Amino acid sequence: MYVRRNIRFKYVLVESWGLLLLIFAWSVTVVLLHEIVGFHWLVVPVLPVTLVGIAVSLFVGFKSASAYNRWWEARRAVEGIVIHSRDWLVHVRSYINCADPEGWEVAKKLLSRHLGWVFAVAHMLRSTSRLKASARPRLFNYRWAHKAAAMHQDPQSYGRFLDPEEYSAAQTYKNPATYLLCQQADSIRELLMSGNLNNTQQVMLTRLLGTLAERQGMCERIKYTPFPRQIASFAAIFTWIFVLLLPLAFIDVFESAATRERLSHMLTDDIAFILLAPLAAAISWVFL
């Protein structure tokens, strides 16, 4: 997430300069064809383009709101994993006598396996990520390339916290994170049977495992439930239609203004050359 107080324009320009250049070139081409070549039929009334722009703004607004809602749900899921991981640490240290060497080994195994579960969830989510890695700061469709990003795509990211036998067994499952939660439940049951935990403590730890499983499910739902393609695709299609029609509508606007204000044809051409391309590029960039 971008966390600076103000967005630096250079970061935006890194990914949008190509779009700006393309729109600027298209606008200049429209002006040249209309004013120099004489293709006066290259004019679209401004009203239909305005209606298309309103429809595009509705699409884009709904798309942005939906994207933010998905991001906020993901933020809640990750925050839940962090909070309940702290609860797990506190409960394990409280219920198990870590001063005793045997108790310390049991607590260490429970905590290490939990770390393995956290990184296993990250591995499951990151291993099939379509985001492109970039060493430079980006804003859209990229993530910053760093060692952690590459580490999460390696099963060893969670295997380093597990016993070799348990790591080998986890790799045989399609969902290793769920397997590790089941292993935690088995360990809690063994502690209850051996008398190291009472019924209340066993219930508390098992309930925590259920909460962690719920947070994992939230992450998986966001990961594997795609954004509706009809919304994303139609928003992109109509945005590009609006972008292509915008310079044609601006010519109609300039001609109408020239007629209304009784400006000369030469002055109208100068205004079109000076203002049309920058205005079209700026407005189109906002939608794109």
N, C-alpha and C positions, 0 to 999 in steps of 0.2 A: 504494500500500500504506500502511496505517496503521502508523506507526512509533513512536508514543509508548509509553512504558513501561506506562501504564494507559489504558484506554479511558474517555474522558470521557462521563459518562452523558447529557449534553445532546445529544451527537452521535447517540447511540442513540435518544433520545427524539424527536428531530426526525423520524425516519422510522417510529417505532413508536407514537407517541401515539394515532394513529387506531385501530390495532389494539387497544391497551389500552382505549380508550374503548368500542369496539364490544363487546369481550368483557365488560367491566364492565357495560354496559347489558344484554347478553343474560343475564348472571348475575342481575342485579337483577330482570329481567322474569320469569325462572324462579321466583325466590323469591316474587314478588308473585302470580303465577298459582297457585302451589302453596299458599301460606299464606293469601292474602287472598281470591282468587277461589274457591279450593277445588278446583283441578284436581289432585287427589291421584294421578291416574294419570301425572302427569309425573315419574315416578321410574324410573330405570334401575339395575338391580343393578350394584354396583361392579366385580364380577369381569369381565364382558365389556368394560367400559370400560378396565380395567387391561390386558387382553389387547390391545386396540386400541392403547393407549399403548405397550406393548412393541413391537408391530409398527411403530408410527410411529417410535419411537426407533431401530430397526434401519434403517429407510429413511433417516432424517435423518442417522444416523451414517455410513452408506455414502455418502450424497450429500456430506457434508462432507469425508470422506476423499478422495473422487474429485475434488472441487473443489480441494482442497489439492494433490493430485498434479498436476493440470493447471497450477495456478499454479507449482508447483516446476519442472515441465518448461519452462514459459515463462521462468522466471527463469534457468534454465540456458541456454536459447537466446539470451536477451539478453546474458547474461554472456559467452557464446562470441563473439557479435558484437563486444563491447567488446574482449575479449582479442585476438582475431585482427585486429581493426582496428589495434591497437597493433603487432602483428607486421607487418602490411602497411606501416605507416609506417616501422618500423625497417628492413625489408628494402629498401624503395624507396630510402631515404636511404643505405643501405649499398652497394647495387649500382650506383646511378647517381651520377655525379659532379655534385653540386649546385653545386660551385664554378664549373663551366663554365656560361655563360648558356644554351646549348642544352640541357645536361643538366638544369638547373634548370627549364626550361620543360616538359621531358618529365616530370620528377618531380612538378611542380605539377599537370600534367594528370591523372596517375595518382591523386594524392591527392585532387584536387577531384572526380574522377569517383567515387572511393570514397565521399566524403561524400555525393554525389548518390545513390549506391546505398543508403547507410544511411537517408537520408530517404525514398527511394522505397519501401523496405520498410515504414517507418512509415506512409507515405501509403496503401499498399495495405491495411494492417491497420486503419487508423483511418477510412478513407473510408466504410466501411459499418458503422461501430460503432453498436450499438443502445443504448449507454450514454447516459443523459441527462446533460447538462451542468448544473452547479450552481455558483454563485459561493460558496456556503456549504459548509463542511466536511461531508461525508457519509460514510457507511460502506457502504451497500448500494445497488447498482443505479445509482450515480451516479459521475461523475468530476468533479473540480474544474475549473471553467471557467477557462482561462487562455489566453494568446496561443499557446502551443505547441500546445495541443489543437486550436485552430482552424487553425493553420498546417499541421498534418499533413493536414488535409482538403483542402488546396489543392495542386494539382500543382506550383505554383511553389516549394513547400517543397524539392523536390529539383532543380527546374529552374534555380535560382539558382546551382548549382554546375557547370552544364554549358554547353557551347557552344550557341548558339541552334539550330544545325543538329541537333546531337545531342539537344537537348531536344525539338525538333519530331519527330524520328524516334522517340524514346522514347514519346511520347504516342500513337503509332499502334499500339503493342503493348499487348496485354492485361496483360502482366506486364513493366512497364518495368524493374523491378529485375533480372530475368534478362537482359534486353537489355543493361543496363549491365555486367553481369558478362561477357557475351560480348564487349563492346567492350574491356574490360580484357584479355581473353585475346588479342584481335586486336592490341592495342598491344604486349603482351609478345612475341608472335610477330614483329612488325615490328622490335622492339629486338633480338631474337635474329638475325634475318636481316641487320640492319645492323651487327652485331658489337658492339653496346653491352652485350649480355648474353651470357654463356656458357651452355652447356647445363645446368649445375648450377643456376645462378641462375634460368634459365627454368623448370626443374622445380620449384624451391622456390616461386616466385611462382604458378605454375599450381596447385600443391598447395594453397596458401593460398586461391586462388579457389574450389577445390573444397570446402574446409572452410566458407568463407563461404556458398556455395550450399547446403550441408547445413544450416547454421543457419537460413538463410532458409526452407528446407523445413520445419524444425521449427516455425517461427512460423506458416507457412501451414497446417500440419496442425492446430495448436491452434485457429487462427482458423476454419477451414472444416469442422472435425469437431465437430458439435454434441454437447452432453451428451445422453445417451439420454433421449428425451422420456418414455418409459414410467416411468423412475425418478423424474424430476422431477415429472411430472404426478401419479402415484400417491402420491408423498410429500406433495404439496400437498393432494390430495383427502382422504387418510386423516388428515392433520393437522387439517384443518377438521372432519372427522367427530368426531375426538377432542375438539376444542375445544368443539363444540356439545353433546357428550354429557357433558362433564366436570361442569357445574353440576347436571345431572340425577343423576349418580352421587353428588355431594356431599350432595344431599338424603337419599339412601339411607344414606350414611355417618352423617350427623347423626341421623337417626331411629334407626338401629341403636345408636349411642352413647347416645342418650337412653334407649332401652329398657334397655340394659345397665346404665347408671348410675342408672336410675330418676329421670330428670330430668323436670320438669314440661313440658307442651306449650308454655307461654308462654316458658320459658327456652330451649327448643329453637328457637323462632321467633327469639328475640333472637340466639342464636348464629349461626343461618343468615343473618340480616340483616347481622351484623357481619363474619363470617368468610368466607362463601361467595364473595361477589363478589371481594374482594381475592385470596383463594387461587386461585380459578379464573383470574383475570387474570394472576397471577404465573406459574402453571404453564403456561398457554397461551402466554404471551409467550416462555418458554424454548423451546418447540417451534417457534413461528412465527419 
